[in-house]
């Protein structure tokens, strides 16, 4: 029987053989985020003998079928065995309409144009392979779009979707970050899952996205919890094939979202599209009008009353995950004198940004002997009062660096909200993120796996490529988007080329030894192990690993909005013309780079052996053209950007799509007054400042 425990301290975790948290640096061939084109083998977790759990492997994730919302609501798989139809069922409901024309909850199925409106409402919540929206009122011009009612029907739809893929009555774990809207969305999503036919829902409460993944890895494993007050030790078996994380990553406090994963991988964009269409049909079947509080709230109350509590368990999971990370550090350091306290004498700082990462200092580092008293913003606070929890944000990195200097610490860790991204600060307060963090992890990985390939996103510097090659590795520069980067690494491995590290400049990083999972805490653990190893050997600080990294003098990013209904096609035409410009020889110092996976990257000869570059590409999700420029000479980034800006302006003047060139306006020649000519070029901004100005998504 699964018990609900208010607060537990971990004593023991039996981790499956072969897990990287059981045997460090043991490669594992499975990926939790492979795209459909590279369907992974089923992940079959270790199950203790006599556990009474299912013994069949988890089925592969099939290709989703195209779903078209129709006026007539389709039949659903129905509730789990032994449960009664929930209040969202059509049984016994006759359609009725109020005098004002609005529909009440339970008024019968909504058909025709109203269903189309529901589909459109839900589809607007899609953000690539995730769901995101505004969940709290209070910010002008940002109305609530991800309401409790919407999340309830997404839960219904997800359970039905899982059952349609052959999972039977699914078992699902649900976690959340500390956003103020998290608890209510967690509850209504769980109620929706149960009404949609889920067998059991485990509510993990405050969690991280990587920790949620381990609820699948440890599925069926024996793990223990310790009652703080009653001193009763309990063993709990959990069986989870699917997990959902309620988070909006680094977005502001009023936003929230959902990430969906099965043992076969994360849901992809077509899956989310289908899921949201199913949610619209579920709402239509129930006769609920989204945005109508009376309709939403009365239905949610009915659903809550119909929920079977025996199928719902509150089971904090972070303690089990923390114990696994502690064990990884013990084995990684392997101290002959202090095996159980390998961090004794180390002064480390964590900046959790008031997200979910505070556990790392309190439950991982401190129990191993580390002094974490200088850590900042460990308390979860869904308003994020101190700075955005984002390792790319200058304020987050500055706060981490200041904390390291104030505490005279040896190392600092900076996390994002749900801890799938991280960054490092060295003992001198030097920020190690973006290219530097990739270089640091590459140095660690290449020492353990000589000659391996490192996959990164498209905006990494020329200096990083040289750094990796000087260490004997190979660098594959792929696309933006952490899922794209990870998928490329998975494919290399499946094709027989060893790829141990896949990492994006945003701080997402995945290791082959860790199930190809992008886990900010796991990256931090690897950095800490390397730091302690060098400390014990009397070597220099961890920053000395970056001595050979050549960094650009200037690094800048501009985002240009495409003002066209079909922005993808319009952007593609602009990029095609940019390709023609590069090959035309208009700028003899430009050369198209040999390999381009997105947009076009141009090498710029800056004289005396110095090389800059420019990349013009489309954003993954937004109507934007993104221009990244790096230069090794003063003013070089401005010169290159001005050339690209002149090209973009000519595209608009020649009848191409309207482009908002405001970000580049200061670099473009203005109309000369009174016949005079002006070539003045304004000053540039740091790349991170431009990132703050733009909408920071996975772009």
MILUMLUM-534893 format. One record per residue (C-alpha): x negated, z, y negated. Coordinates in steps of 0.1 Angstrom, whole numbers, plus 5000, padded with zeros to 4 digits. Layout:
<atoms>
XZY/...
</atoms>
This chain:
<atoms>
500050005000/498749914966/498750214943/499150204906/496250404890/496050484853/492250514852/489650474879/485850484882/484250254908/482250404936/481850114960/482449744963/481949554995/481249204983/481448905006/478348785022/476948485004/478348594970/475748584942/476848934933/475849024969/472648824972/471248714939/470048354935/471848244967/473347904959/477047864966/478547514969/481947594955/483047534920/486047704904/486247434877/485847104894/487946814881/490246634905/487746354909/485446604927/487846814948/485847114961/485947244996/488347535001/486947874990/487348095021/486548455010/485348715034/488148925050/487349255067/488349265104/491849425108/492749395072/496049245080/495548965054/495948595058/493248435078/493748065069/491447905044/492947855009/494347495008/492647234986/494247164953/496046824957/496346564930/499446644909/502346414910/503746254879/506746454867/509346324843/511846564829/515346434837/518746534824/519746684857/517746994865/515746944898/516047194926/513447464927/511747624957/513747934949/512748294949/510448464974/511948565008/514048885005/514648844968/517948764951/518348474926/517248584891/519248554860/517748214853/519648064881/522447824875/524747984901/528048094887/527347974851/529647744832/528447574801/529647734769/528847694732/529347924703/531447824673/528247744655/527047514682/524247734695/524047824731/523948174745/521648294774/523248214807/525547954791/524647694818/522147404819/521047234787/521046854792/520446534773/518746554739/518546934740/516346914771/514146654754/513746894725/512747174749/510146944765/508746864731/508547234721/506647324753/504347014751/503147124717/501647434733/499147224753/495547244743/493747024767/493647214800/494847544784/497947664767/497647794731/500047884703/500848134676/502148454692/502548684662/504348654629/502648754596/500448464586/502048224561/502847874574/502047974610/505448024627/505548174662/505347894689/504148094719/507148334721/507848584749/510648354760/508348054762/505748254782/508448384806/509548024815/505847914818/505548194844/508648064862/507247714861/503747814873/505147994904/507347684912/504347454906/502147654930/504847654957/505247274953/501547244961/501947424994/501047784985/504247924999/505048244980/501948274959/499948584951/498748584915/496548814894/497148834856/494748964830/494548964792/492249024763/493049294737/495249084714/498249264700/500549014717/498849054751/500849334767/504249184761/503148834771/501548974803/504849154812/507148864806/504748614823/504748844854/508548864854/508648484852/506248454881/508448674903/511548494893/509848164901/509048274936/505648464935/505348714963/503148964945/501748984910/498649204903/498549314866/494849374858/495449474822/492449434799/490049194816/487648904810/488148544822/485048564845/486248894860/489548744868/487748474888/486248744910/489748864919/489748544941/486148584953/486848944963/490248864977/490849055009/487749265004/487649635006/486949804973/487350154963/488550354933/488150714923/490850914907/489251084877/491651394878/492651424915/489251334931/491051124958/489150824970/491250524978/490550184994/492649894983/492949554998/494049274975/494848914983/494848674954/494648294955/495448234919/494748404886/495848364850/494048484819/496048544787/493648484759/493048254730/489248304731/487748334696/490948224677/492548454651/494448764661/497948594657/497048334683/497248364721/497148144751/496948104789/494247974812/495247894848/493047884879/493347854917/490647884943/490247514942/489547514904/490947534870/494147344862/493347014844/495146844815/497646654838/498446984855/499247164822/501446874811/503446894843/503647274841/505047264806/507647004816/508647234844/508947524820/511247324798/513447244828/513447614837/514647714802/517247444803/518547564836/518947914822/520647794791/518147954768/517347814734/513747884724/513448024689/516848194691/515948574694/519448664708/519148394735/515548474744/515748854743/518948884763/517548664790/514248854791/516149184794/518249044823/515048924840/513349264836/516249444852/516149194881/512449234887/511549394921/508949664913/507549654948/506249304941/504449414910/501249624910/499049744881/495549734893/492649754868/489849524881/487049554855/485649854874/485149654905/483549364886/481349604867/480049754899/479149414912/477149334880/475349674883/474349584918/473149244906/470849414880/469549654906/468549384930/467249154903/464849414888/464149564922/462249864908/460150044934/460450374915/463850354899/465950124920/469250294911/468350334874/466450014866/467250024829/465950374824/464050384791/465550054779/467350054745/469949774746/472749684721/476049524728/478249364701/481649304718/483349204686/486249434695/487149194723/487149264760/483349294764/482949664756/482949744793/479449574796/477749854776/479850144790/480350044826/477349824834/474349914813/474750284806/475250384843/471950214851/470050434826/470150214794/470450374760/473350174745/474150424717/473350154690/476049924703/478849814679/482449714681/482949804717/486449934713/489149674720/491049594689/493349294689/493149254651/489349184653/488649374621/484949334618/484148964625/485448684647/484348744683/482448424686/478748384693/478748064672/480048244641/477248354617/478948694610/478948784648/475348694652/474348874620/476149194631/474349184664/470949134648/471649414623/472649644652/469449564670/467249634640/469149954631/468850094666/465249964671/466549814703/464749584727/467549334732/471049264720/474049094736/476848924716/480148834734/483148634726/486748774731/487148704768/483348714777/482948364791/480448304763/477548504750/474348504730/471148704727/469248884699/465648974705/463949294695/462949154661/466549064653/465948694660/469248514670/469048334703/472048114706/472847744708/469647544717/467547864719/469848024744/469847714766/466047704764/465848064773/468048024804/466247704813/462947884813/464348154836/466047904860/463047674862/460747964872/463048024901/463947664908/461047434898/462147074890/465847144888/468046944864/469647114834/472946964821/473947034785/476446894760/475746604738/474546784706/471446944719/468146884700/465346654709/463146964710/465147104739/464646794760/460846814754/460947194762/462747144796/460446854805/457247044797/458447314821/458847054848/462547024847/464946734839/467446734811/470846554814/472646534780/476346494788/479546544768/481046824747/483447054764/482147324789/484347184817/482746844813/479246994814/480047194845/481746904862/478646684856/476446954872/478746984902/478646604907/474846604906/474746864933/477246674954/475146364950/472046544963/470346624930/469646994924/471247124892/471047504888/472147534851/474947374831/475147504796/476847414763/475547504728/478747704723/477447974746/479347864778/476847854806/477347824844/474847874872/475047714906/474248054921/477348194905/480047954918/479547724888/481447984868/480848004830/480348374827/478848524795/478248864812/476348694841/474148504816/473448834798/472548994832/470048724839/468448764805/468249144809/466649114843/464048874829/463449114799/462949414822/460749214846/458449114818/458449464804/457449614837/454649354841/453349424806/454149074794/455449004759/459049004748/461648754760/461248544729/457748444741/459548224766/460648004736/457147954722/457147584732/460547504718/460347264688/463247324664/464547074638/463947144601/467647054594/470647064616/474146984602/477646894613/480446724595/484046674606/485946384593/489746384598/491346064612/494646014593/496345784618/499245844643/497145714673/493945884663/492345824697/492645444695/491745444658/488645654664/487545434693/487645124670/485545304644/482945394671/482845034683/482044914648/479445194645/477745064677/477644714661/476144854630/473345024649/472444714669/472644484638/469244604625/470644704591/468545014594/465244924611/464445294616/467545344638/467445294675/470445344699/469545594725/469545464761/472145704775/475445784758/478345964775/480446014743/480245834710/476845684700/473645884695/471045724673/467345804672/465945804636/462245724631/461245964602/457545864601/454346024613/455746064648/458746264637/462146184651/465546274639/468946184654/472546134646/475646144669/479046014659/481746104684/485446184686/486646544690/487946624725/491446734712/491746704675/492146394652/488446414641/485346214640/482346454644/478946374629/475946574641/472646514624/469146674629/466046594610/462346694611/461846614574/463346774543/466346584531/466446364562/469746494574/471346404540/469846054541/471145974576/474546134569/474845924537/474345604556/477045704582/479345804553/478845464536/479745294569/482945504573/484045434538/483645064544/485745094575/488545234555/488144974527/488244694552/491644804565/490545044592/492145384597/492345624567/489545874570/489246194550/485646164538/485846484518/483046664538/480746374531/481846294496/478946474479/476446254498/478045924489/477145734457/479845774431/481245504409/478545464382/479845554347/479345304319/477245064341/474745334350/473745394386/473645734403/471845804436/472146184434/472546354468/473946704469/472446984489/473247034526/474847324544/473747494576/475347374607/477047704615/478647694580/480147354588/481447494621/483247764603/484847524579/486247304608/488747414633/486647574660/488047464693/486347334724/485447014706/
</atoms>
